[in-house]
Amino acid sequence: MDLLKQLRQRRTRFWRLVVLAVALAQITTVAVRSQSSGEYEVKAAFLYKFASFVEWPEAARHAPLGICVVGQDPFGSALERVVEGKTIGGREFMVRRLKAWQAGAQCHILFIAASEKQRLRPLLGQVQHESILTVGDVSGFCESGGAINLNVVESRVKLEINVDATARSSLQVSSKLLSLARILHDTASMANGAGN
């Protein structure tokens, strides 16, 4: 019995070492990229879930729900996996990737990648009056006029929501989603409010 137990323990240690070696190789690969794919699996799930907590104007309610990514795509195939075969209110999802913003791209949710940080304000200016939920994950996204920022704090995704941006886009955000977020305003709105 002891010999059998020792063999099992050695086999278990061997497989743990193999798993550890594979994990270290993946961590090294992830360290080269700025973000882990696991993080973007979670963020892809958030983009999908936002469709349940946001109400678009009547004119935008009948087309398939478009989730668009502008800039260098950090999601890989995560978005397609998350929305595959799913519907909300009978509406299917369509995922689109754009190198640059294109007016009329049929986007309900627009994720602006970190690669667009230098062009963030002009890009947000182009879509600010469209019925599009803008989402990002860079510092200052909401203060620049974006609707939802996905921050990672202590390995958890935390939401920031700019209520000025959602109002400008004629979007109604569920109070349930708002209660989970840190509420922010545009920098310009905050500056104007400070002067009153």
C-alpha positions in Angstrom: 0.0 0.0 0.0 2.8 2.4 0.9 4.6 1.8 -2.4 1.3 2.4 -4.3 0.7 5.6 -2.4 4.3 6.8 -3.0 3.9 6.2 -6.8 0.6 8.2 -6.8 2.2 11.0 -5.0 5.2 11.1 -7.4 2.8 11.0 -10.4 0.8 13.8 -8.9 4.0 15.9 -8.3 5.1 15.2 -11.8 1.8 16.5 -13.3 1.8 19.5 -11.0 5.3 20.4 -12.3 4.1 20.0 -15.9 1.1 22.2 -15.2 3.3 24.7 -13.5 5.7 24.8 -16.4 2.9 25.4 -18.8 1.4 28.1 -16.6 4.8 29.8 -16.4 5.2 29.7 -20.1 1.7 31.3 -20.5 2.5 33.9 -17.9 5.7 34.9 -19.7 3.6 35.2 -22.9 1.0 37.2 -21.1 3.7 39.5 -19.6 4.8 40.3 -23.2 1.3 41.4 -24.0 0.0 44.1 -21.7 -3.2 42.4 -20.6 -4.1 38.8 -20.0 -6.7 37.0 -22.1 -8.5 36.0 -19.0 -9.1 39.6 -18.2 -10.6 40.1 -21.6 -12.8 37.0 -21.3 -14.4 38.8 -18.3 -14.6 42.1 -20.1 -16.3 40.4 -23.1 -18.9 39.0 -20.7 -19.5 42.5 -19.3 -20.1 43.8 -22.9 -22.6 41.1 -23.4 -24.4 41.8 -20.1 -24.5 45.5 -20.7 -27.1 44.8 -23.4 -29.5 43.6 -20.7 -29.1 46.7 -18.6 -29.2 49.5 -21.2 -32.2 50.6 -23.1 -31.7 52.2 -26.6 -34.1 54.6 -28.3 -36.9 53.0 -30.3 -35.2 53.4 -33.7 -32.1 51.4 -32.5 -34.1 48.6 -30.9 -34.9 46.4 -33.9 -31.6 45.7 -35.5 -29.3 42.9 -34.2 -27.2 44.1 -31.2 -23.9 45.3 -32.7 -20.8 45.0 -30.4 -18.0 46.8 -32.2 -14.3 47.1 -31.3 -12.3 50.0 -32.7 -8.5 49.9 -32.6 -6.2 47.1 -31.8 -8.5 44.3 -30.6 -7.6 42.9 -27.2 -10.4 40.3 -27.1 -9.3 37.7 -29.6 -12.2 35.3 -30.1 -13.6 36.0 -26.6 -16.5 38.2 -27.8 -17.7 35.7 -30.4 -17.6 32.9 -27.7 -19.5 35.0 -25.2 -22.4 36.0 -27.5 -22.5 32.8 -29.6 -26.1 31.6 -29.9 -27.4 34.2 -27.4 -30.1 36.7 -27.8 -31.6 39.5 -25.7 -35.2 40.5 -26.3 -35.2 38.3 -29.4 -32.2 40.2 -30.9 -29.1 38.4 -31.9 -25.6 39.8 -31.5 -23.1 40.8 -34.2 -19.5 41.4 -33.5 -17.6 43.9 -35.7 -14.0 45.0 -35.6 -13.1 48.4 -37.0 -9.6 49.9 -37.6 -11.2 53.4 -37.2 -14.6 54.6 -36.4 -17.0 54.5 -39.4 -20.3 56.4 -39.2 -23.2 54.1 -39.7 -21.3 51.0 -38.6 -24.4 49.6 -36.8 -22.9 49.6 -33.3 -24.9 49.6 -30.1 -21.9 49.0 -27.9 -18.6 50.4 -29.0 -15.4 49.2 -27.2 -12.6 51.7 -27.7 -9.3 49.8 -27.4 -6.3 51.2 -25.4 -4.5 51.7 -28.8 -6.9 54.6 -29.4 -6.0 56.5 -26.2 -4.2 59.3 -28.1 -7.3 59.8 -30.3 -9.8 59.2 -27.5 -11.5 62.7 -27.2 -11.9 63.2 -31.0 -13.3 59.6 -31.4 -15.7 60.1 -28.5 -16.7 63.5 -30.0 -17.7 61.7 -33.3 -20.1 59.4 -31.5 -21.3 61.5 -28.6 -24.8 62.1 -30.0 -25.2 58.6 -31.4 -27.2 56.0 -29.6 -24.1 54.1 -28.8 -22.8 52.9 -25.5 -19.1 53.7 -25.5 -16.9 51.4 -23.3 -13.2 51.5 -22.6 -10.6 50.4 -20.1 -8.1 53.2 -20.0 -7.6 55.8 -17.3 -9.7 58.9 -17.8 -12.1 57.3 -20.2 -15.3 58.5 -18.5 -13.9 61.9 -17.8 -13.1 62.3 -21.5 -16.8 61.6 -22.4 -16.9 57.8 -22.5 -19.9 56.1 -21.0 -18.5 53.0 -19.2 -14.9 52.3 -18.1 -13.8 48.8 -17.0 -11.1 49.2 -14.4 -9.2 46.3 -13.0 -8.6 46.8 -9.3 -7.1 44.0 -7.2 -7.9 41.4 -10.0 -11.6 42.5 -10.2 -13.3 44.5 -12.8 -14.8 47.7 -11.4 -17.3 49.8 -13.3 -17.3 53.6 -13.8 -20.3 55.1 -15.5 -20.4 58.6 -16.9 -24.1 59.6 -16.7 -23.5 62.7 -18.8 -22.4 60.5 -21.7 -25.3 58.1 -21.4 -27.8 61.0 -21.3 -26.2 62.6 -24.4 -26.5 59.3 -26.3 -30.2 59.0 -25.3 -29.5 55.7 -23.4 -31.3 54.6 -20.3 -29.1 52.7 -17.9 -30.7 50.4 -15.4 -30.5 51.5 -11.8 -29.2 48.0 -11.0 -26.2 48.6 -13.2 -25.7 52.2 -11.8 -25.8 50.8 -8.3 -22.7 48.6 -9.1 -20.7 51.5 -10.5 -18.8 54.6 -9.5 -20.7 57.4 -11.0 -18.7 60.1 -12.9 -19.3 63.1 -15.1 -17.5 64.7 -18.0 -14.6 66.8 -17.0 -16.2 69.8 -18.7 -19.4 69.2 -16.7 -17.5 69.0 -13.5 -15.6 72.2 -14.3 -18.9 74.0 -15.1 -20.5 72.7 -12.0 -17.6 73.9 -9.9 -18.1 77.4 -11.2 -21.8 77.6 -10.1 
